Amino acid sequence: MSLSPEPVKGVANLSPYIPGKPVDELEREYGISNIVKLASNENPLGPSSKVVAHLKNFLNSPLQLSRYPDGNGFILKNKLVEKLNLDSVNQITLGNGSNDVLDILARTFAGVGDEVIFSQYAFAVYPIATQAVGATAVITQAKDWGHDLKAMLSAITEKTKLIFIANPNNPTGTCLNKQNLQQFLQQVPEHIVVVIDEAYEEYASHPDSIASSGITKNYHSMLPALKQFENLVVTRTFSKAYGLASFRVGYSVSSINIADLLNRVRQPFNNNSLALEAATIALDDQEHIVQSAELNWQGMSMLCNRFKQLKLDYIPSAGNFICVKVGSNSADIYEKLLHEGVITRPVANYQMSEYLRISIGTMDENQRALTALQKILES
C-alpha cells in the first residue's frame, strides 16, 4: 500500500484565499447580464489611457513577446526611486502583486518554531503566508475594528520574527496615524521585521478622504520612516488605484540589507514584460490617480449617506471599499444581490458574519448596488 505524500507542516490546514466572484462566473451560473462587480476593490475607471495606448504599441513588436522580461525591473525600479524620492533602486523588491511580496517576506524571515503577529480582521494573506512556511500565527484582538498596537507589542516574544500591519486595513478600512506607528516601531526590537502594507495609500492620502471618511486626517505613509528604522518594510501595489489588477505588479521598499535578502528568495522573472511596461507608464499619469481618488470619495459619501438613511451601521473606511452591517442573514442578502446582478464580498471568513464589503464603483454602479440592497431589505 502506497503512502500519500506529506505536505510541509501547516499546509494541510491552510484555508485557500477565496477571490471575489468573477463576472463571467455569475453569467454562467445565473444567466445574468449587465453585472456590477463591487467585490475586489478594483478601480472602476480601469487603468490610465496612457497605459492602454502604450501597450498597443508594445504589442506591435511581437518579437518582444518571445524574450524574457527584465528580471531586475530596471526601468520600473528607477521610476519608483524618482517618484517616491528613495535613495537607491536597491531598496526595492518587485512582486507578482504585493501578495507575492508578502509571501516572500514570510519565506525569508519566518519558519517552523517562529511566530508572526497580525491583527484580528487583518488581510487574509497574512495567515496563509504564515502557515505556508510552518510558522505560528499570533493574532491579536482588534480595537474598533482596527489594529491594537499595544496588544501587538504585548504579543511579542523571543520567537517573534515578523509583524504584518495593513494601513489602511482590508477588509475593515481602518487606519492608523503616523505618531502611533512611529511609537510602535520605536518599541519593536530591531531584529523583528515590521511590514506596513499600504495597498490603499493612494486613496487614504488624497485630500478628499478627510471630508468623506473622517478617519484619514492623521494618515501618512510610513515610507519616510525607512530612514529611521532598519527593520521596516513598506509594501504597495499597482492593483488598486492604478487599475492594473490583472497585471499583478506590487513592490516593497525597505533597507538595502532587507531588500537584498528578499531578492534572493524572489522567483526570477516574477513580473512579465507587459506588467513592467504598464506599471512604468502608469506612474507617469498621476492625473489618473487623482481622478480615481476623487471618484472614490464621491462614491464613498454616496454609500455612507444612503446607509444612514437605511439605518445600516457601517465601518468608516480609508480605502476604496466599505463594510456595511446587514445582519445575521448576510449570506442570504449576498445571494439575493447576485440575482440582482450585483457582486459584493461576504466577509464571514474574517469573523464578520453580519457584514458585506462593498467596493466603491462608478456613481451608476454604486446606485445599482444601493437600489438592489434597499429592494432586498424591504422585501
C-alpha positions as a Markdown table, in Angstrom:
| # | Residue | x | y | z |
|---|---|---|---|---|
| 1 | Met | 0.0 | 0.0 | 0.0 |
| 2 | Ser | 1.5 | 3.4 | -1.1 |
| 3 | Leu | 1.6 | 6.3 | 1.3 |
| 4 | Ser | 0.3 | 9.7 | 0.4 |
| 5 | Pro | 2.8 | 12.5 | 0.2 |
| 6 | Glu | 3.1 | 14.5 | 3.4 |
| 7 | Pro | 2.9 | 18.3 | 2.9 |
| 8 | Val | 5.1 | 20.8 | 4.8 |
| 9 | Lys | 3.8 | 21.4 | 8.3 |
| 10 | Gly | 1.0 | 24.0 | 8.2 |
| 11 | Val | 0.0 | 23.5 | 4.5 |
| 12 | Ala | -2.6 | 20.8 | 5.2 |
| 13 | Asn | -4.6 | 23.1 | 7.4 |
| 14 | Leu | -4.4 | 26.1 | 5.1 |
| 15 | Ser | -7.7 | 27.8 | 4.0 |
| 16 | Pro | -7.1 | 29.0 | 0.5 |
| 17 | Tyr | -7.7 | 32.6 | -0.4 |
| 18 | Ile | -11.1 | 33.0 | -2.0 |
| 19 | Pro | -11.3 | 35.8 | -4.5 |
| 20 | Gly | -14.4 | 37.9 | -5.3 |
| 21 | Lys | -16.8 | 36.1 | -7.7 |
| 22 | Pro | -15.8 | 36.9 | -11.4 |
| 23 | Val | -18.4 | 38.5 | -13.6 |
| 24 | Asp | -18.3 | 35.6 | -16.2 |
| 25 | Glu | -18.8 | 33.0 | -13.5 |
| 26 | Leu | -22.1 | 34.8 | -12.4 |
| 27 | Glu | -23.1 | 35.0 | -16.0 |
| 28 | Arg | -22.6 | 31.2 | -16.4 |
| 29 | Glu | -24.4 | 30.3 | -13.2 |
| 30 | Tyr | -27.4 | 32.6 | -13.3 |
| 31 | Gly | -27.6 | 33.7 | -16.9 |
| 32 | Ile | -27.4 | 37.3 | -15.8 |
| 33 | Ser | -26.0 | 40.1 | -17.9 |
| 34 | Asn | -25.2 | 43.8 | -17.2 |
| 35 | Ile | -23.5 | 42.8 | -13.9 |
| 36 | Val | -21.9 | 45.2 | -11.5 |
| 37 | Lys | -18.8 | 43.8 | -9.7 |
| 38 | Leu | -18.1 | 45.5 | -6.4 |
| 39 | Ala | -16.3 | 42.7 | -4.7 |
| 40 | Ser | -12.5 | 43.0 | -5.2 |
| 41 | Asn | -11.6 | 46.7 | -4.6 |
| 42 | Glu | -10.7 | 47.3 | -8.2 |
| 43 | Asn | -10.5 | 50.7 | -9.8 |
| 44 | Pro | -13.8 | 51.2 | -11.7 |
| 45 | Leu | -12.1 | 53.6 | -14.1 |
| 46 | Gly | -9.6 | 50.9 | -15.1 |
| 47 | Pro | -6.0 | 51.8 | -16.0 |
| 48 | Ser | -4.7 | 55.1 | -17.4 |
| 49 | Ser | -5.4 | 55.7 | -21.1 |
| 50 | Lys | -1.7 | 56.2 | -21.4 |
| 51 | Val | -1.1 | 52.7 | -20.3 |
| 52 | Val | -3.6 | 51.3 | -22.8 |
| 53 | Ala | -2.1 | 53.3 | -25.7 |
| 54 | His | 1.5 | 52.3 | -24.8 |
| 55 | Leu | 0.6 | 48.6 | -24.6 |
| 56 | Lys | -1.0 | 48.7 | -28.0 |
| 57 | Asn | 2.3 | 50.0 | -29.4 |
| 58 | Phe | 4.3 | 47.4 | -27.4 |
| 59 | Leu | 2.3 | 44.6 | -28.9 |
| 60 | Asn | 3.1 | 45.8 | -32.4 |
| 61 | Ser | 6.6 | 44.5 | -31.8 |
| 62 | Pro | 5.8 | 40.8 | -31.4 |
| 63 | Leu | 9.5 | 39.7 | -31.1 |
| 64 | Gln | 9.5 | 41.3 | -27.7 |
| 65 | Leu | 6.9 | 38.7 | -26.6 |
| 66 | Ser | 9.4 | 35.9 | -27.2 |
| 67 | Arg | 12.0 | 37.5 | -24.9 |
| 68 | Tyr | 12.2 | 37.1 | -21.2 |
| 69 | Pro | 11.3 | 40.2 | -19.2 |
| 70 | Asp | 13.9 | 42.3 | -17.4 |
| 71 | Gly | 14.4 | 40.1 | -14.3 |
| 72 | Asn | 15.6 | 43.1 | -12.4 |
| 73 | Gly | 12.9 | 45.5 | -13.5 |
| 74 | Phe | 15.5 | 48.2 | -14.0 |
| 75 | Ile | 13.2 | 50.8 | -15.6 |
| 76 | Leu | 10.3 | 50.4 | -13.2 |
| 77 | Lys | 12.6 | 50.5 | -10.2 |
| 78 | Asn | 14.3 | 53.7 | -11.4 |
| 79 | Lys | 10.9 | 55.3 | -12.0 |
| 80 | Leu | 9.8 | 54.3 | -8.4 |
| 81 | Val | 13.0 | 55.8 | -7.0 |
| 82 | Glu | 12.2 | 59.1 | -8.7 |
| 83 | Lys | 8.5 | 59.1 | -7.7 |
| 84 | Leu | 9.0 | 58.0 | -4.1 |
| 85 | Asn | 12.2 | 60.0 | -3.5 |
| 86 | Leu | 14.1 | 56.9 | -2.5 |
| 87 | Asp | 17.9 | 56.7 | -2.0 |
| 88 | Ser | 18.5 | 53.6 | -4.2 |
| 89 | Val | 16.9 | 51.1 | -6.5 |
| 90 | Asn | 18.5 | 48.5 | -4.2 |
| 91 | Gln | 15.8 | 49.3 | -1.7 |
| 92 | Ile | 13.1 | 47.8 | -4.0 |
| 93 | Thr | 11.7 | 44.3 | -4.3 |
| 94 | Leu | 9.2 | 43.7 | -7.1 |
| 95 | Gly | 6.5 | 41.1 | -6.8 |
| 96 | Asn | 3.7 | 39.5 | -8.8 |
| 97 | Gly | 1.3 | 41.7 | -6.9 |
| 98 | Ser | 2.0 | 42.8 | -3.4 |
| 99 | Asn | 0.7 | 39.4 | -2.3 |
| 100 | Asp | 3.8 | 37.9 | -3.8 |
| 101 | Val | 6.0 | 40.2 | -1.7 |
| 102 | Leu | 4.1 | 39.4 | 1.5 |
| 103 | Asp | 4.7 | 35.7 | 0.8 |
| 104 | Ile | 8.4 | 36.4 | 0.0 |
| 105 | Leu | 8.7 | 38.2 | 3.4 |
| 106 | Ala | 7.3 | 35.2 | 5.2 |
| 107 | Arg | 9.6 | 32.8 | 3.4 |
| 108 | Thr | 12.6 | 35.0 | 4.1 |
| 109 | Phe | 12.1 | 35.7 | 7.8 |
| 110 | Ala | 9.9 | 33.0 | 9.3 |
| 111 | Gly | 9.8 | 29.3 | 9.6 |
| 112 | Val | 8.9 | 26.4 | 11.9 |
| 113 | Gly | 9.1 | 27.4 | 15.5 |
| 114 | Asp | 8.8 | 31.2 | 14.7 |
| 115 | Glu | 5.9 | 33.5 | 15.4 |
| 116 | Val | 4.2 | 36.0 | 13.1 |
| 117 | Ile | 2.0 | 38.7 | 14.6 |
| 118 | Phe | -1.0 | 40.2 | 12.9 |
| 119 | Ser | -4.4 | 41.5 | 13.9 |
| 120 | Gln | -7.9 | 40.1 | 14.0 |
| 121 | Tyr | -9.8 | 41.2 | 10.9 |
| 122 | Ala | -6.5 | 41.7 | 9.0 |
| 123 | Phe | -5.8 | 40.8 | 5.4 |
| 124 | Ala | -6.4 | 37.0 | 4.7 |
| 125 | Val | -3.0 | 36.6 | 3.0 |
| 126 | Tyr | -1.1 | 37.1 | 6.3 |
| 127 | Pro | -2.3 | 33.8 | 7.9 |
| 128 | Ile | -1.9 | 32.0 | 4.6 |
| 129 | Ala | 1.8 | 33.1 | 4.2 |
| 130 | Thr | 2.4 | 32.3 | 7.9 |
| 131 | Gln | 1.0 | 28.8 | 7.8 |
| 132 | Ala | 2.7 | 28.0 | 4.5 |
| 133 | Val | 6.1 | 28.4 | 6.0 |
| 134 | Gly | 5.2 | 26.4 | 9.1 |
| 135 | Ala | 5.3 | 29.4 | 11.4 |
| 136 | Thr | 2.8 | 30.1 | 14.2 |
| 137 | Ala | 0.3 | 32.9 | 13.7 |
| 138 | Val | -0.2 | 35.1 | 16.8 |
| 139 | Ile | -3.5 | 37.0 | 16.2 |
| 140 | Thr | -4.1 | 40.0 | 18.5 |
| 141 | Gln | -7.6 | 41.2 | 19.3 |
| 142 | Ala | -8.7 | 44.2 | 17.2 |
| 143 | Lys | -9.7 | 47.6 | 18.7 |
| 144 | Asp | -12.5 | 49.4 | 17.0 |
| 145 | Trp | -12.2 | 47.0 | 14.0 |
| 146 | Gly | -8.5 | 48.0 | 13.6 |
| 147 | His | -5.1 | 47.2 | 14.9 |
| 148 | Asp | -4.4 | 47.5 | 18.6 |
| 149 | Leu | -0.8 | 48.4 | 18.6 |
| 150 | Lys | -0.4 | 48.0 | 22.4 |
| 151 | Ala | -1.8 | 44.5 | 22.1 |
| 152 | Met | 0.6 | 43.7 | 19.3 |
| 153 | Leu | 3.6 | 44.9 | 21.4 |
| 154 | Ser | 2.4 | 42.8 | 24.3 |
| 155 | Ala | 2.3 | 39.7 | 22.0 |
| 156 | Ile | 6.0 | 39.9 | 21.1 |
| 157 | Thr | 8.1 | 37.1 | 22.4 |
| 158 | Glu | 11.6 | 35.7 | 21.8 |
| 159 | Lys | 10.0 | 33.7 | 18.9 |
| 160 | Thr | 8.6 | 36.7 | 17.1 |
| 161 | Lys | 10.2 | 37.2 | 13.7 |
| 162 | Leu | 7.6 | 39.2 | 11.7 |
| 163 | Ile | 4.7 | 41.6 | 12.2 |
| 164 | Phe | 2.2 | 42.4 | 9.5 |
| 165 | Ile | 0.2 | 45.7 | 9.7 |
| 166 | Ala | -2.2 | 46.8 | 6.9 |
| 167 | Asn | -2.7 | 50.6 | 6.8 |
| 168 | Pro | -5.4 | 51.2 | 5.7 |
| 169 | Asn | -6.7 | 47.7 | 6.7 |
| 170 | Asn | -8.5 | 45.4 | 4.4 |
| 171 | Pro | -11.4 | 44.5 | 4.9 |
| 172 | Thr | -12.4 | 46.9 | 7.6 |
| 173 | Gly | -10.9 | 50.1 | 6.1 |
| 174 | Thr | -9.5 | 51.4 | 9.4 |
| 175 | Cys | -6.2 | 53.3 | 9.5 |
| 176 | Leu | -3.5 | 54.2 | 12.0 |
| 177 | Asn | -1.9 | 57.6 | 12.4 |
| 178 | Lys | 1.8 | 58.3 | 11.9 |
| 179 | Gln | 2.5 | 59.2 | 15.5 |
| 180 | Asn | 1.2 | 55.9 | 16.9 |
| 181 | Leu | 3.0 | 53.9 | 14.2 |
| 182 | Gln | 6.3 | 55.7 | 15.0 |
| 183 | Gln | 5.9 | 55.0 | 18.7 |
| 184 | Phe | 5.2 | 51.4 | 17.9 |
| 185 | Leu | 8.2 | 51.0 | 15.7 |
| 186 | Gln | 10.4 | 52.5 | 18.4 |
| 187 | Gln | 9.3 | 49.8 | 20.8 |
| 188 | Val | 9.7 | 46.8 | 18.5 |
| 189 | Pro | 13.0 | 45.0 | 18.9 |
| 190 | Glu | 15.3 | 45.8 | 15.9 |
| 191 | His | 15.6 | 42.1 | 14.9 |
| 192 | Ile | 11.9 | 41.8 | 14.2 |
| 193 | Val | 10.7 | 42.8 | 10.7 |
| 194 | Val | 7.7 | 45.1 | 10.7 |
| 195 | Val | 5.7 | 45.2 | 7.4 |
| 196 | Ile | 3.4 | 48.1 | 6.7 |
| 197 | Asp | 1.0 | 47.1 | 3.9 |
| 198 | Glu | 0.0 | 50.3 | 2.1 |
| 199 | Ala | -2.1 | 48.8 | -0.7 |
| 200 | Tyr | -4.7 | 51.6 | -0.4 |
| 201 | Glu | -2.3 | 54.5 | 0.2 |
| 202 | Glu | -3.3 | 56.5 | -2.9 |
| 203 | Tyr | -6.9 | 56.6 | -1.6 |
| 204 | Ala | -6.1 | 57.4 | 2.1 |
| 205 | Ser | -3.6 | 60.1 | 1.3 |
| 206 | His | -6.0 | 62.1 | -1.1 |
| 207 | Pro | -7.4 | 65.3 | 0.5 |
| 208 | Asp | -11.0 | 64.3 | -0.3 |
| 209 | Ser | -10.6 | 61.3 | 2.1 |
| 210 | Ile | -10.8 | 63.5 | 5.1 |
| 211 | Ala | -14.2 | 65.0 | 4.3 |
| 212 | Ser | -15.6 | 61.7 | 3.2 |
| 213 | Ser | -14.3 | 59.2 | 5.8 |
| 214 | Gly | -13.4 | 61.4 | 8.8 |
| 215 | Ile | -10.8 | 58.9 | 9.8 |
| 216 | Thr | -7.9 | 59.7 | 7.5 |
| 217 | Lys | -6.9 | 63.2 | 8.8 |
| 218 | Asn | -3.9 | 61.7 | 10.5 |
| 219 | Tyr | -2.9 | 59.3 | 7.8 |
| 220 | His | 0.6 | 59.4 | 6.4 |
| 221 | Ser | 2.6 | 56.9 | 4.5 |
| 222 | Met | 5.4 | 55.3 | 6.5 |
| 223 | Leu | 7.9 | 55.5 | 3.6 |
| 224 | Pro | 9.8 | 58.4 | 5.3 |
| 225 | Ala | 10.3 | 56.2 | 8.4 |
| 226 | Leu | 12.5 | 53.9 | 6.4 |
| 227 | Lys | 15.4 | 56.2 | 7.1 |
| 228 | Gln | 14.9 | 55.7 | 10.8 |
| 229 | Phe | 14.0 | 52.0 | 11.1 |
| 230 | Glu | 16.2 | 49.4 | 9.6 |
| 231 | Asn | 13.6 | 46.7 | 10.3 |
| 232 | Leu | 10.7 | 48.4 | 8.5 |
| 233 | Val | 9.3 | 47.2 | 5.1 |
| 234 | Val | 6.6 | 49.1 | 3.3 |
| 235 | Thr | 4.6 | 47.3 | 0.6 |
| 236 | Arg | 2.4 | 48.7 | -2.2 |
| 237 | Thr | 0.6 | 47.6 | -5.3 |
| 238 | Phe | -0.5 | 48.7 | -8.7 |
| 239 | Ser | -3.7 | 46.6 | -8.5 |
| 240 | Lys | -5.9 | 49.2 | -6.7 |
| 241 | Ala | -5.7 | 52.9 | -7.6 |
| 242 | Tyr | -3.6 | 52.3 | -10.7 |
| 243 | Gly | -6.2 | 49.9 | -12.1 |
| 244 | Leu | -3.7 | 47.2 | -13.1 |
| 245 | Ala | -5.0 | 44.2 | -11.0 |
| 246 | Ser | -4.8 | 41.8 | -14.0 |
| 247 | Phe | -1.1 | 42.5 | -14.5 |
| 248 | Arg | -0.1 | 41.6 | -10.9 |
| 249 | Val | 2.5 | 44.2 | -10.0 |
| 250 | Gly | 3.5 | 45.0 | -6.4 |
| 251 | Tyr | 6.6 | 46.0 | -4.6 |
| 252 | Ser | 8.2 | 46.6 | -1.3 |
| 253 | Val | 10.6 | 49.3 | -0.1 |
| 254 | Ser | 13.0 | 48.6 | 2.7 |
| 255 | Ser | 16.6 | 48.9 | 3.8 |
| 256 | Ile | 19.1 | 47.7 | 1.2 |
| 257 | Asn | 20.0 | 44.8 | 3.5 |
| 258 | Ile | 16.4 | 43.5 | 3.7 |
| 259 | Ala | 15.8 | 44.0 | 0.0 |
| 260 | Asp | 19.0 | 42.0 | -0.8 |
| 261 | Leu | 17.6 | 39.1 | 1.2 |
| 262 | Leu | 14.1 | 39.3 | -0.4 |
| 263 | Asn | 15.6 | 39.4 | -3.9 |
| 264 | Arg | 17.5 | 36.2 | -3.2 |
| 265 | Val | 14.2 | 34.5 | -2.4 |
| 266 | Arg | 12.2 | 36.2 | -5.1 |
| 267 | Gln | 11.4 | 34.0 | -8.2 |
| 268 | Pro | 13.3 | 35.0 | -11.4 |
| 269 | Phe | 11.1 | 36.9 | -13.9 |
| 270 | Asn | 8.2 | 37.2 | -11.4 |
| 271 | Asn | 6.9 | 40.2 | -13.4 |
| 272 | Asn | 6.1 | 39.7 | -17.0 |
| 273 | Ser | 7.1 | 42.3 | -19.7 |
| 274 | Leu | 3.6 | 43.7 | -20.2 |
| 275 | Ala | 3.2 | 44.2 | -16.4 |
| 276 | Leu | 6.6 | 46.0 | -16.1 |
| 277 | Glu | 5.7 | 48.3 | -19.1 |
| 278 | Ala | 2.2 | 49.0 | -17.8 |
| 279 | Ala | 3.4 | 49.9 | -14.2 |
| 280 | Thr | 6.1 | 52.2 | -15.5 |
| 281 | Ile | 3.8 | 54.2 | -17.7 |
| 282 | Ala | 1.1 | 54.3 | -15.0 |
| 283 | Leu | 3.5 | 56.1 | -12.7 |
| 284 | Asp | 3.7 | 58.9 | -15.2 |
| 285 | Asp | -0.1 | 59.6 | -15.2 |
| 286 | Gln | -0.7 | 60.9 | -11.7 |
| 287 | Glu | -3.7 | 62.8 | -13.0 |
| 288 | His | -5.4 | 59.4 | -13.4 |
| 289 | Ile | -4.7 | 58.6 | -9.7 |
| 290 | Val | -6.2 | 61.9 | -8.7 |
| 291 | Gln | -9.4 | 61.3 | -10.8 |
| 292 | Ser | -9.7 | 57.8 | -9.4 |
| 293 | Ala | -9.4 | 59.0 | -5.8 |
| 294 | Glu | -11.9 | 61.8 | -6.3 |
| 295 | Leu | -14.4 | 59.4 | -7.8 |
| 296 | Asn | -13.8 | 57.0 | -4.9 |
| 297 | Trp | -14.6 | 59.6 | -2.2 |
| 298 | Gln | -17.6 | 60.8 | -4.1 |
| 299 | Gly | -18.9 | 57.3 | -4.2 |
| 300 | Met | -18.0 | 56.7 | -0.5 |
| 301 | Ser | -20.0 | 59.7 | 0.5 |
| 302 | Met | -22.9 | 58.4 | -1.5 |
| 303 | Leu | -22.9 | 55.0 | 0.1 |
| 304 | Cys | -22.5 | 56.3 | 3.6 |
| 305 | Asn | -25.3 | 58.8 | 3.2 |
| 306 | Arg | -27.6 | 56.0 | 1.9 |
| 307 | Phe | -26.6 | 53.6 | 4.7 |
| 308 | Lys | -27.6 | 56.3 | 7.2 |
| 309 | Gln | -31.0 | 56.7 | 5.6 |
| 310 | Leu | -31.5 | 52.9 | 5.6 |
| 311 | Lys | -30.3 | 52.9 | 9.3 |
| 312 | Leu | -27.5 | 50.5 | 8.5 |
| 313 | Asp | -24.3 | 50.5 | 10.6 |
| 314 | Tyr | -21.0 | 50.6 | 8.7 |
| 315 | Ile | -17.3 | 50.8 | 9.4 |
| 316 | Pro | -15.8 | 54.2 | 8.3 |
| 317 | Ser | -13.2 | 53.3 | 5.7 |
| 318 | Ala | -10.0 | 54.9 | 4.4 |
| 319 | Gly | -9.9 | 52.6 | 1.3 |
| 320 | Asn | -11.9 | 52.1 | -1.8 |
| 321 | Phe | -14.4 | 49.8 | -0.1 |
| 322 | Ile | -16.7 | 49.8 | 2.9 |
| 323 | Cys | -18.1 | 47.1 | 5.2 |
| 324 | Val | -21.9 | 47.5 | 5.9 |
| 325 | Lys | -23.7 | 45.6 | 8.6 |
| 326 | Val | -26.7 | 43.8 | 7.0 |
| 327 | Gly | -27.4 | 41.3 | 9.8 |
| 328 | Ser | -27.2 | 37.6 | 10.6 |
| 329 | Asn | -28.7 | 36.8 | 7.2 |
| 330 | Ser | -25.8 | 38.4 | 5.3 |
| 331 | Ala | -25.2 | 35.3 | 3.3 |
| 332 | Asp | -28.8 | 35.3 | 2.1 |
| 333 | Ile | -28.6 | 39.0 | 1.2 |
| 334 | Tyr | -25.3 | 38.4 | -0.7 |
| 335 | Glu | -27.0 | 35.7 | -2.7 |
| 336 | Lys | -30.0 | 37.9 | -3.5 |
| 337 | Leu | -27.7 | 40.7 | -4.6 |
| 338 | Leu | -26.2 | 38.2 | -7.1 |
| 339 | His | -29.6 | 37.6 | -8.5 |
| 340 | Glu | -29.9 | 41.4 | -9.0 |
| 341 | Gly | -26.6 | 41.3 | -10.9 |
| 342 | Val | -24.6 | 42.9 | -8.1 |
| 343 | Ile | -21.5 | 41.2 | -6.8 |
| 344 | Thr | -20.3 | 42.2 | -3.3 |
| 345 | Arg | -18.0 | 40.4 | -0.9 |
| 346 | Pro | -19.1 | 38.3 | 2.1 |
| 347 | Val | -16.6 | 38.6 | 4.9 |
| 348 | Ala | -17.6 | 35.8 | 7.2 |
| 349 | Asn | -14.2 | 34.3 | 6.8 |
| 350 | Tyr | -12.9 | 37.4 | 8.7 |
| 351 | Gln | -15.3 | 36.6 | 11.6 |
| 352 | Met | -17.6 | 39.4 | 10.3 |
| 353 | Ser | -20.6 | 37.3 | 9.5 |
| 354 | Glu | -23.1 | 40.2 | 9.7 |
| 355 | Tyr | -21.2 | 42.4 | 7.2 |
| 356 | Leu | -20.8 | 42.6 | 3.5 |
| 357 | Arg | -17.9 | 44.5 | 1.9 |
| 358 | Ile | -18.8 | 46.7 | -1.0 |
| 359 | Ser | -16.1 | 48.2 | -3.3 |
| 360 | Ile | -16.7 | 51.7 | -4.5 |
| 361 | Gly | -17.6 | 51.8 | -8.2 |
| 362 | Thr | -18.7 | 54.4 | -10.6 |
| 363 | Met | -21.6 | 56.5 | -9.4 |
| 364 | Asp | -24.0 | 54.5 | -11.6 |
| 365 | Glu | -22.6 | 51.2 | -10.2 |
| 366 | Asn | -23.0 | 52.5 | -6.7 |
| 367 | Gln | -26.6 | 53.4 | -7.4 |
| 368 | Arg | -27.3 | 50.0 | -8.8 |
| 369 | Ala | -25.9 | 48.4 | -5.7 |
| 370 | Leu | -27.8 | 50.7 | -3.3 |
| 371 | Thr | -31.1 | 50.2 | -5.2 |
| 372 | Ala | -30.7 | 46.5 | -5.1 |
| 373 | Leu | -29.8 | 46.4 | -1.4 |
| 374 | Gln | -32.8 | 48.6 | -0.5 |
| 375 | Lys | -35.1 | 46.4 | -2.5 |
| 376 | Ile | -33.9 | 43.3 | -0.8 |
| 377 | Leu | -34.0 | 44.8 | 2.7 |
| 378 | Glu | -37.6 | 46.0 | 2.2 |
| 379 | Ser | -38.8 | 42.8 | 0.6 |
